[in-house]
Amino acid sequence: MRYVIVSDVRGKAGEMNNALRKEVRERFEAKSSTLPAHITIKAPFDYHDSMEDLKIAISNFVKCEKAVPYQIEGYHHFDRSVIYM
């Protein structure tokens, strides 16, 4: 099965993302991403072992790490189809 691991971005940053996504969709008649505002932790990958092992690994990581404030500055792109902050 194919998975991607993301961290949801909520609050003002998530609201700003949704407003920007809507504006780009309307102004440029562009398809909109189906993913909510997020930070990609692990890009899409194939995983065929036990889903329980993956859940445990993520749970253990979350127990050991603390949330910290962050600031997003600027934009860039990769491939010709993805613009990111």
N, C-alpha and C positions, 0 to 999 in steps of 0.2 A: 504494500500500500504506500501511497505517496503522502507525505506530511510536510507542513511548514510550521515552525514554532515562532510565535510573535508575542509581543507585549502590547496590550491595548493602551492607547493614549486617550485619556479621558479629560474632562474639565475643559478649560478654555482652549487648550491646544487641540483637543478633539473637535470642539465646535468650530474652531478656525479651519481645520482640515475639511470638515464637511461643507462649510461655506465656500471654500476655495474649490473643492471638487465640483460643487453645484455650478459655480460660476464658469469654470472651464468647460463643463459639459454643455452649458447653455450657449456660451460665447463661441466655442469652437466646434459645436456639435460632436463632441468626443464621447466615446464610451467611458463610463465611470467604473472605477474599480468596485468590486463587490466586497472587498475587505474594509473593515473600519480603519480609522487612523491607528497606526501601529508602528512599532519598531521591530524589525525582523531580527530575531535571535538566531534562527537557523533557516537558511533558504530551503526551498523544496528539496526533499530527499526521499529515497525509497527505504522503507523499513519493513522487514518481513518477520522479525522475531516477535516475541510477546509484547503486546501493547502495555501490559502491566510493568514490564521492565522499563519502558520509556517513561511511564507515569511516575515510577519510583525515582528515577534519575532526576526528573524535573522537580519533583517534590523535595528531594534532598537538596537540590541547588537552592530552591526558594527558602528553605529553612536556614541556610547558611548565609544568605546575602540580605542586605538591607537596601531599601529604596533610598535614592539620593536625588536631589534636584538636578535638573539639566537644562541647558539652553541650546536651542537650535539656531545656527547661524548660517545663512546662505543656502544656495541651491547648487546642484550638480546633476549629471546624468550618466547613465551607462546604456549600452546598446543605443539605438536611436529612438527607442520607444519608452524609456523610463526616465522621469525627472524626479529627483528626490531632494529632501531637505536634510 
